[in-house]
Amino acid sequence: MIAGLTWLVAFQVLGEVVVRVLDVTVPGPVAGMLLLFVFLRVRRYGDDGAIVRAGTALLRHLQLFFVPAGVGIVVYLAVLRDDALPIAAAVLGSWLLGLVVVAWTAVGLERLLGKPRDDLGARPDGAGEAV
């Protein structure tokens, strides 16, 4: 567990270093996560490795990471109440924009890879396919 957590923190720090050296506007943990993904794909890391076990343990207790956000909401409740309409518009707008970007990305990847995926009607025996 300690070795896995050390690897995770090391990749986060590496991501921070890369972002600061290259002066990129991407958050360091995101760059570190991308580097970790590449590392895991290149090394063909197994599911029983220390990194995967540490990540699984962290995901099992993911709700603990929402405690600081909940405390922040309670602390700034008056500000949130005063600016509720702009905040709601920003949250709804960003959600809608994110949904559109993900849909365009998925369609673009399907066209790029040449393999359209339609999992709704496809069954292994061929039954239920659209005509």
Backbone bond lengths (Angstrom), bond angles and torsions (degrees), N, CA, C in turn:
res aa  C-N    CA-C-N  psi(-1)  N-CA   C-N-CA  omega(-1)  CA-C   N-CA-C  phi
1 M - - - 1.455 - - 1.524 110.92 -
2 I 1.352 116.90 -43.30 1.458 120.69 179.90 1.528 110.23 -65.52
3 A 1.315 117.07 -39.80 1.465 120.26 179.58 1.537 110.26 -64.60
4 G 1.319 116.99 -42.02 1.464 120.30 178.82 1.513 112.02 -64.56
5 L 1.324 116.57 -44.40 1.471 119.99 178.13 1.530 110.60 -63.94
6 T 1.314 116.57 -36.84 1.464 120.11 177.67 1.531 110.56 -63.00
7 W 1.328 116.65 -42.75 1.467 119.92 177.13 1.528 111.05 -62.33
8 L 1.326 116.55 -42.81 1.469 119.72 -179.22 1.524 111.26 -63.37
9 V 1.325 116.44 -44.92 1.473 119.86 178.92 1.521 110.33 -66.86
10 A 1.324 116.87 -37.99 1.470 120.08 179.36 1.526 110.94 -61.85
11 F 1.327 116.94 -41.96 1.468 118.92 178.23 1.527 111.29 -68.89
12 Q 1.322 117.99 -33.46 1.461 119.65 175.87 1.522 110.44 -65.19
13 V 1.315 116.58 -44.44 1.468 120.57 178.42 1.528 109.73 -64.13
14 L 1.329 117.22 -42.09 1.461 120.95 177.86 1.534 110.58 -60.10
15 G 1.324 116.22 -40.89 1.468 119.91 176.81 1.515 111.61 -63.02
16 E 1.333 116.98 -41.26 1.474 119.93 177.15 1.522 110.74 -62.28
17 V 1.316 117.02 -42.50 1.467 120.86 -179.54 1.530 110.22 -64.10
18 V 1.326 116.48 -45.17 1.468 120.40 -179.59 1.524 110.66 -61.61
19 V 1.329 116.83 -43.42 1.469 120.63 -178.98 1.519 110.95 -64.45
20 R 1.318 116.22 -41.99 1.477 118.92 -178.27 1.525 111.87 -72.89
21 V 1.316 117.38 -36.25 1.465 119.82 179.38 1.527 110.59 -69.69
22 L 1.332 116.30 -43.79 1.458 120.15 -177.71 1.527 112.62 -85.08
23 D 1.328 117.89 -7.68 1.469 123.78 -179.21 1.534 111.12 53.94
24 V 1.312 114.26 52.17 1.463 122.16 179.97 1.520 108.07 -96.86
25 T 1.324 117.11 150.14 1.465 120.69 -177.88 1.521 112.73 -89.69
26 V 1.308 117.73 21.78 1.464 122.22 178.01 1.530 107.35 -96.53
27 P 1.333 117.84 139.86 1.464 118.68 176.56 1.532 111.91 -60.94
28 G 1.309 116.11 143.38 1.452 121.56 -177.62 1.524 114.21 -58.22
29 P 1.336 119.07 -43.38 1.458 118.26 178.28 1.524 113.45 -62.71
30 V 1.335 116.82 -31.02 1.470 119.12 177.22 1.527 110.00 -67.91
31 A 1.340 116.61 -43.32 1.471 119.87 176.47 1.521 110.39 -63.21
32 G 1.330 117.00 -40.04 1.458 120.40 177.57 1.514 112.03 -63.81
33 M 1.322 116.51 -38.36 1.459 120.21 178.32 1.525 110.40 -65.88
34 L 1.334 116.90 -38.70 1.456 120.64 177.14 1.532 110.33 -65.22
35 L 1.319 117.15 -42.79 1.464 120.35 177.02 1.528 111.28 -63.21
36 L 1.329 116.78 -39.57 1.465 120.50 177.35 1.522 110.77 -64.24
37 F 1.326 116.64 -39.56 1.467 120.54 178.27 1.528 110.54 -61.63
38 V 1.329 115.71 -45.92 1.469 119.77 179.05 1.529 110.01 -62.42
39 F 1.333 116.07 -43.49 1.465 120.22 178.51 1.528 111.28 -59.03
40 L 1.319 116.37 -45.51 1.469 119.26 -178.27 1.518 111.35 -67.20
41 R 1.333 117.61 -35.03 1.475 120.22 179.94 1.526 110.73 -72.59
42 V 1.323 116.72 -40.27 1.465 119.91 -178.11 1.524 110.60 -69.64
43 R 1.320 116.58 -42.42 1.470 120.25 -178.41 1.514 112.98 -80.26
44 R 1.334 117.55 -6.80 1.481 121.73 -176.38 1.528 109.64 49.93
45 Y 1.330 113.23 57.24 1.455 122.17 -175.46 1.520 110.23 -69.36
46 G 1.309 117.45 135.35 1.452 122.09 -178.30 1.517 112.81 -82.45
47 D 1.322 116.01 166.33 1.457 121.05 -179.86 1.521 112.90 -72.46
48 D 1.312 117.69 -13.60 1.463 120.18 -178.64 1.525 112.76 -98.08
49 G 1.324 118.01 9.58 1.456 122.04 -179.42 1.517 112.30 -75.44
50 A 1.317 115.33 165.40 1.466 121.03 -176.27 1.530 111.86 -65.73
51 I 1.328 117.34 -36.72 1.469 119.91 -179.18 1.525 110.24 -65.49
52 V 1.314 116.90 -44.13 1.466 120.52 -178.76 1.526 110.22 -66.84
53 R 1.323 117.13 -40.78 1.467 119.31 178.91 1.523 111.12 -64.54
54 A 1.330 117.34 -40.48 1.471 119.61 178.54 1.525 110.69 -66.75
55 G 1.334 116.71 -41.51 1.469 119.73 177.90 1.510 112.00 -63.40
56 T 1.328 116.95 -40.24 1.464 120.73 178.49 1.529 110.64 -64.57
57 A 1.322 116.95 -40.68 1.467 119.94 178.24 1.520 111.30 -64.79
58 L 1.330 116.67 -39.23 1.469 119.33 177.71 1.525 111.04 -66.28
59 L 1.327 116.81 -41.02 1.463 119.65 179.15 1.530 111.28 -65.39
60 R 1.337 116.54 -31.62 1.457 120.38 179.70 1.539 110.79 -64.20
61 H 1.325 116.83 -29.05 1.459 121.46 -179.38 1.526 111.25 -112.59
62 L 1.323 116.63 33.14 1.463 121.98 -175.52 1.519 112.16 -61.63
63 Q 1.315 117.35 -30.84 1.467 119.98 -177.35 1.518 112.40 -61.74
64 L 1.322 118.21 -24.14 1.465 120.62 178.85 1.525 111.40 -66.37
65 F 1.346 117.04 -27.02 1.455 119.79 -179.48 1.524 112.14 -74.52
66 F 1.318 118.08 -12.21 1.461 121.09 178.30 1.529 111.98 -88.30
67 V 1.307 118.28 -9.16 1.463 121.42 -179.86 1.531 111.38 -61.98
68 P 1.351 120.47 -48.03 1.472 118.73 177.88 1.529 112.17 -60.15
69 A 1.311 118.28 -38.18 1.467 119.91 178.82 1.525 110.43 -65.69
70 G 1.317 117.05 -39.65 1.463 120.63 178.06 1.519 111.64 -65.29
71 V 1.316 116.81 -39.64 1.464 120.44 176.92 1.528 110.07 -63.87
72 G 1.323 117.30 -41.47 1.458 120.83 178.23 1.517 112.33 -62.01
73 I 1.314 116.86 -39.22 1.470 120.28 177.89 1.517 110.12 -63.63
74 V 1.323 117.21 -42.97 1.462 120.57 -179.91 1.526 110.63 -66.24
75 V 1.334 117.86 -41.24 1.461 121.39 -178.77 1.524 110.74 -64.30
76 Y 1.327 117.09 -40.96 1.468 121.29 -176.99 1.529 112.22 -101.57
77 L 1.301 116.86 28.70 1.465 120.65 -178.01 1.528 111.95 -61.45
78 A 1.327 118.20 -38.94 1.470 120.42 179.73 1.520 110.84 -65.65
79 V 1.323 117.45 -40.84 1.471 121.27 177.94 1.525 109.68 -64.95
80 L 1.313 116.18 -42.77 1.463 119.94 179.41 1.529 110.72 -63.16
81 R 1.323 117.10 -38.76 1.463 121.19 -179.85 1.530 109.79 -67.64
82 D 1.333 117.66 -41.11 1.469 120.52 -178.83 1.531 112.16 -67.76
83 D 1.312 117.31 -35.16 1.470 121.53 -176.82 1.525 110.84 -112.84
84 A 1.296 117.01 37.91 1.464 120.76 -175.03 1.526 112.52 -63.98
85 L 1.316 117.57 -41.75 1.468 119.67 -176.45 1.527 111.92 -66.16
86 P 1.358 119.82 -50.48 1.469 117.93 177.72 1.531 113.02 -62.07
87 I 1.315 116.89 -36.21 1.467 119.48 179.77 1.523 110.05 -67.02
88 A 1.325 116.65 -43.34 1.466 119.62 178.46 1.520 110.96 -63.17
89 A 1.334 117.09 -40.20 1.471 120.14 178.63 1.525 110.59 -65.14
90 A 1.335 117.33 -40.14 1.460 120.65 179.74 1.530 110.72 -66.61
91 V 1.320 116.86 -42.90 1.466 120.01 -179.90 1.520 110.30 -65.09
92 L 1.329 117.21 -45.67 1.463 120.75 -179.85 1.526 110.78 -65.69
93 G 1.333 116.76 -42.73 1.462 120.12 179.26 1.513 112.55 -63.98
94 S 1.329 117.04 -42.99 1.465 119.36 179.91 1.523 110.90 -68.31
95 W 1.328 116.95 -35.10 1.464 119.42 176.88 1.525 110.19 -64.62
96 L 1.305 116.43 -44.71 1.457 120.41 -179.27 1.531 110.63 -65.62
97 L 1.324 117.10 -42.99 1.465 121.09 177.94 1.520 110.97 -62.18
98 G 1.314 116.95 -42.90 1.463 120.62 177.28 1.513 112.36 -62.29
99 L 1.322 116.36 -40.39 1.462 120.73 178.84 1.521 110.64 -63.00
100 V 1.327 117.15 -43.61 1.465 121.36 -179.94 1.527 110.76 -65.69
101 V 1.327 117.07 -42.58 1.470 120.50 -179.72 1.526 110.52 -64.20
102 V 1.326 117.40 -41.89 1.464 120.08 178.70 1.526 110.35 -64.63
103 A 1.330 118.02 -40.71 1.466 121.07 179.04 1.528 110.01 -64.51
104 W 1.321 117.95 -45.55 1.468 120.24 178.72 1.527 111.02 -63.63
105 T 1.313 116.98 -39.38 1.460 120.02 178.71 1.528 110.92 -64.56
106 A 1.323 117.28 -43.03 1.463 120.72 179.71 1.517 110.91 -63.66
107 V 1.326 116.81 -44.30 1.469 119.71 179.31 1.528 110.00 -65.97
108 G 1.324 117.58 -40.85 1.460 120.79 178.85 1.515 111.71 -63.26
109 L 1.342 117.03 -41.68 1.464 119.61 178.05 1.517 112.19 -65.86
110 E 1.337 116.66 -38.47 1.462 119.02 177.15 1.517 110.79 -62.72
111 R 1.321 116.98 -42.79 1.469 119.97 178.63 1.518 110.97 -67.67
112 L 1.332 116.97 -38.21 1.458 120.88 -179.22 1.516 111.11 -66.91
113 L 1.327 116.41 -42.00 1.457 120.13 -178.61 1.520 112.52 -82.36
114 G 1.330 117.24 -16.12 1.455 120.18 178.40 1.504 114.29 74.83
115 K 1.316 117.54 13.84 1.459 120.21 -179.41 1.519 109.31 -123.43
116 P 1.321 117.90 87.89 1.463 117.47 177.26 1.515 110.49 -66.70
117 R 1.317 116.32 134.89 1.459 120.91 -179.41 1.510 109.21 -107.45
118 D 1.275 114.42 121.38 1.451 120.59 175.05 1.510 106.51 -128.68
119 D 1.308 116.01 87.08 1.462 120.87 -175.52 1.521 113.06 -82.21
120 L 1.317 117.72 -7.99 1.457 119.25 -174.51 1.515 112.23 -69.20
121 G 1.319 118.15 -43.27 1.452 120.09 -174.98 1.503 114.04 -103.33
122 A 1.329 117.94 -7.68 1.455 120.81 -174.81 1.520 110.64 -84.33
123 R 1.313 116.33 130.91 1.455 122.62 172.93 1.512 108.02 -129.26
124 P 1.317 117.98 155.46 1.465 119.77 -176.07 1.518 113.68 -58.67
125 D 1.333 117.49 -33.35 1.463 118.95 -178.35 1.521 112.21 -86.18
126 G 1.323 117.33 0.09 1.462 120.86 177.80 1.508 113.13 87.89
127 A 1.318 118.09 -9.16 1.457 121.09 -179.58 1.521 109.61 -73.88
128 G 1.303 116.86 143.89 1.444 121.62 176.04 1.506 113.84 87.95
129 E 1.340 117.70 3.56 1.457 119.31 179.10 1.516 109.82 -75.55
130 A 1.326 113.87 146.00 1.459 118.90 178.83 1.516 109.98 -69.28
131 V 1.323 115.10 142.96 1.460 120.08 -179.21 1.502 109.72 -93.39
